[in-house]
Amino acid sequence: MAFTNEQLERYSRHIILKEIGVGGQKKLLNSKVLIIGAGGLGAPAAMYLAAAGVGTIGIADADEVDLSNLQRQIIHATDNLGQAKVLSAKETINRMNPDVTVNTYRTFVASDNIMELIGDYDFIIDGTDNFPAKFLINDACVMAKKPFSHAGIIRFKGQLMTYVPGEGPCYRCVFKNPPPKDAVPTCKQAGVVGAMGGVIGSLQAMEAIKYITGTGDLLTGYLLTYDALSMEFRKIRLPKDTSGCAVCGDNPSITELIDYEQAECSGV
Amino acid sequence: MSEIKVDDTVDITDVVCPVTFVKAKVALEELEEGEVLSIRMNEGEPVQNVPRSIKDEGHQILKLIDREDGTYDLLVRKTGS
C-alpha cells in the first residue's frame, strides 16, 4: 500500500516519529479497533483513533444521544440529540477522516453477542459505564485472547489498565467480582467532570496506538489512577502471579460468560 | 572521494515542511540497507532541516551538492532500520 500525497501530509506528524514512521502508520491504517460505549471515554478514544488513521473502527452502543451526555461525550453535538449514538459517532468520524471505515453496532454487549463483536478486531476499548459490562468485556477478551484497555471514571477520578493475553493480569485478577448492586454510585448519581473522559479516554487511545505500532511499554501489569483534585497520577504495580484467577488462571472456574445484573446509568 | 553510486532519487522540491522530510523518509524506506538515495531539495529551510532530521534517524549523510539553481542534491546512505 503506497501513501497518497494527501495521506503523507495528513499523517506527517506520525511518519516523522522514529517510533511510528511509515511502517507504523501502515499498521494503523490496517488495524481494527472496537470501542464499546460511545460515551465519555469512547468519544475521545474514537476521535483520536480516527484522526490517527486507524483503518477500521467499530462502535457498539445501544443508547441515543441525550442532552445530559453533551457535557463530556464530545463526539456528539447538539444537533445529534435523539439520534443513535453509534450513528452520531459515525458521522463525526466520517467528517474527521475519510480513511476510516466505521462499523456500527446498535446494541449493549451481552454474553450472547460479545464474542461475535470482538472477533473481528485487533484491540478492544472498554468505554462502558457499569461493572457487569466491564467484567463481561474482560472475560470475553480473556477467552478470545484479545487485548483490551479497561478504564473507568467518576467525579474527579479515573483509572485504566491494559490487558494483553499472556502478558499480565486481567481486570478480574485485580477486582475479582462486581461490587454489590448500589454499593458504588454510577456517574449519573455521583457526577463526573467531562474532561475526565478526555484524559482517560485519550490514554486508552494511546494504549491502542502503542499496541498496534508495537511502540513503547503498555500499561500491562499496572493500574494507573488519576486524581484530578490532588493532580496526582499513580502507577500501581499489580501482582505478577495470575495462576489463581477465576478466568485467566491455570484452572479457571469461569468458562462461560456471565450476564451480571445491570445497575443502569445514562452513560459514562 | 570517488563517484558515489546512487540507487534511487526523490524530488522534495514540490512540498514544504514537514512533508519534505516525510517524503524523503518514505523514499528511504523503499531502499535496502547500504543503498544510496539522492534527494533534491530547495535551498533555505529544507536544506537546513532535512539533512539534520535524516541524520537523527541514523542514516549516513554522504554529500550535499549545490546545483547553483536554488536546489541541492543530498546523498544519503541508508543505515540502521
Interface residues (C-beta under 8 A of the other chain):
Chain A: F3 N5 L8 E9 S12 R13 I15 I16 K18 G21 V22 G23
Chain B: V15 P18 V19 F21 V22 K23 K25 V26 E29 S53 D56 E57
